[in-house]
Amino acid sequence: MEQKTYRCIGVMTGNSLDAVDVVLTEFDGQSIKDICGLSIDIPIETGNRFRQLKFMLAQNGGDIDRIAGNKENRFDEIHDNYIKLVADTILQLLEQNHISKETIDMIGFHGQTCAHCPPSIANSRDPRQIYTLQIGSGQMLADLTGIPVAFDFRSDDIMNLGEGAPLAPIHNRHIANDLISKEIFPVAFCNGGNTGNIAVITKDKITGKEIVLGWDTGPFNHFIDLLMREEKNLPCDLDGETGKRGKVNYRLLRLLFENAVQTHNRENFILLPPPKSSDPAWYRAIPELLDRSFPFADRVRTAEFFSAYIFAYNLAFISENYDFPKYFLVFGGGWRNPVVYNDFKNLLAGKVEVLPEHQKQFNKIFTPQPNVEWSDFYGYNGKYMEARIFADMAKCKLTNEPFSYPETTGCLRPTVGGIIATPGGKNKQRWSRAASGWYKD
């Protein structure tokens, strides 16, 4: 029987709140091909208002009902402006590329994550203590675009007692079919946005069984962008120009490692074993990072080294029973900073100093000549890698394929994610089903 070809649009607005990324991807059997993509900057005011919303939610245990119910918080205005921006980006993509909306099977819409408390952070699998909150009405987006929308992808995994993240590993596994055919294996997919995450496609040394792993590493752009915004009124350290003028302060590095990524119960997230997922609400700008008596360039340089450092450190969690990655495909805006990119390569190759207490972990990941390349080098546009995940999730929702597994999120059983809103439908959800308070005894 001939397989149906699906055309789905994926949408992502990451924690950096810098842009709306959309990509139209075609799925034909195991073939995955991008047709076109578009990014539109998120207005500064919109980004700032979302950050204020996230702060309020962090102060109120993720209680969206309370925050949205207070008209002074202007939640409806923030939400509706956001959905209109996403819809406009999708419609521009179609118009610019002369594509009819009737040819699109589904939009995959992630929404904007505003709070996240999975089992690894709650230190519990009690459903009353875990939740995830993504803002965004799939119904409103379907009505504005005239295209069905699959959305609220993380709730099903949380309800199945998983981490709700990362969702990249299964998509990475799907595109790894092409890489494996070219003998590019085992491979690590390395995403560097506001938060970093890793997906590893490898095999068991003894059984030969294919293994898919994935987890969040913690902050990536977060502290770099924070410093640039707060002290220079700039969105990022473009091309690493500030960091290039600074030196790594190893005392500050140790303080960041020990104190800057703490869960709400004061555990060091970096040290937690996978599967695990993080939330920027747990990223703490320690006083030493913000101390203006120390050179700004040194603080930025150390924050950049810290991003690469904890990313590389996390690779030590890969079991010695599995083949260690030979290829590292990087994507996400954070890797466009050449300082961070080169730090990562040098850490893998053992060419830079690490903290003495971590030498054992870095010995485990030692790779004399690491193959670190942009995913674009292998034919996968890194700019749209995250957006493409949700095009893939939309396709899998249509075909009822699981997108999270116990090995990737810790869920109890393979889980199909998302719900569907059709134009003119009656879905009233403006945030995820597994928001704080979802479980009722």
Summary of the structure (lengths in Angstrom):
residues: 441
radius of gyration: 20.8
end to end distance: 46.0
largest distance: 69.3
contacts: 1574
relative contact order: 0.18
helix: 43%
strand: 21%
